[in-house]
Amino acid sequence: MSLSLTDLTAQDQADIELLRSLVAIPSLSYQERDAVHYLRGVMQSRGFELIESEAGSVIGRIGSGDTHIVLLGHIDTVAGHIPVEIVDGVLWGRGAVDAKGPLATFVAAASMAAAELNCTVTVVGAVGEEVIGSPGATEIATWEAPDFCIIGEPSGWDAVCLGYRGSYSLIYTLKRSSRHTAGPGESVAQEAVAFWNALQAEIAIWNKDAKGNFWSIGPSLRSFNTTSNGLEDIATLSIGLRLPPELDVLALSARLHEIAGDAEIEVDGLQEGYRTSKQSKLVPPFLRGIRAEGGKPGFTLKLGTSDMNVVGPAWGCPIVAYGPGDSSLDHTPDERIELAEYLKARNVLAQVLRSLGEATKDLPPKAVQDAG
């Protein structure tokens, strides 16, 4: 997707600089303060009313009207420095795709459409999405449910994401009295390996009738360590499971404990999968907006997890995820985003926000409530 720098409007240039500057500010999880400060300043200069966040997120509100739309992105990134530069219309840098590109799109689109909004739009740059617990999203999940919510994650400018798998993070710890390596029996490491193999076999049974990867449990062994103090040998496994929506998590957990035997299993994070449908009231305005920009709309389901898993069950409102960028570049050393795609996504989302306000502006209060 080519981008002619000579054809850029002043608004285009400002929105590209917003994204470039935001990506250029490092914001690892728990270290987002500088990026939050920068984005608060940008939002204030664009007419947003700033809202305080105990979690440390950046929150701004713009527009007016009874219909409330929350645009929930995240401002933290994973580790890994990628020099920030623009080459041939492509911006390189950590967070360009996941997920400062979608977050900058939210700010740019809401401010672009502000004069025509017949709704109230709250943009959230949440902290801590990349860590267990998602403190930023967990804080706003306590709000009264909005009429609509859009999650800022890379779906591609011409696609809408309808769901994410959940995550189940656990620590397996096995302790045994120390033994000589020449002695009889298995070592603590061998027993831990046997558990991992048994876990994979069990998950294969659960996945037997799954219709595609999204509906399957995805296991990953994150780390494996053994230690000894001379009296006791200890094996520790850090395990992550990706969970499809509607999975019986209690039954899965009970089975894992059975397989673990006398080892200890500590759950250090759980988010269940969440999926909406193509019948969501958010889908038609996205389809129209994407087509208006010359695209052929598509739908995706993601194998990872997002803040949709946090606020979706809490709010129960129409919800989708949307944002520019190729999600296969998430967390990689090649993370980059095409600026032409970013600007198209901005235009699509601005039209969606206008449409959502128009859909309810002439209805009586009760009808407006029912439409939400």
Secondary structure as UniProt FT lines:
FT   HELIX           5..7
FT   HELIX           10..24
FT   TURN            29..30
FT   HELIX           33..45
FT   TURN            46..47
FT   STRAND          49..51
FT   TURN            54..55
FT   STRAND          58..63
FT   STRAND          68..74
FT   STRAND          85..87
FT   TURN            88..89
FT   STRAND          90..92
FT   TURN            94..99
FT   HELIX           100..113
FT   HELIX           114..116
FT   STRAND          120..126
FT   TURN            129..130
FT   TURN            132..133
FT   HELIX           135..140
FT   TURN            141..142
FT   STRAND          148..152
FT   TURN            157..158
FT   STRAND          159..164
FT   STRAND          166..177
FT   TURN            181..182
FT   HELIX           188..206
FT   TURN            207..209
FT   HELIX           213..215
FT   STRAND          218..228
FT   STRAND          232..243
FT   TURN            245..246
FT   HELIX           249..260
FT   TURN            261..262
FT   STRAND          264..271
FT   STRAND          274..275
FT   TURN            278..279
FT   TURN            281..282
FT   HELIX           283..292
FT   TURN            293..294
FT   STRAND          298..302
FT   HELIX           308..315
FT   STRAND          319..322
FT   HELIX           327..329
FT   TURN            330..331
FT   TURN            333..334
FT   STRAND          336..338
FT   HELIX           339..358
FT   TURN            359..362
FT   HELIX           365..371
//
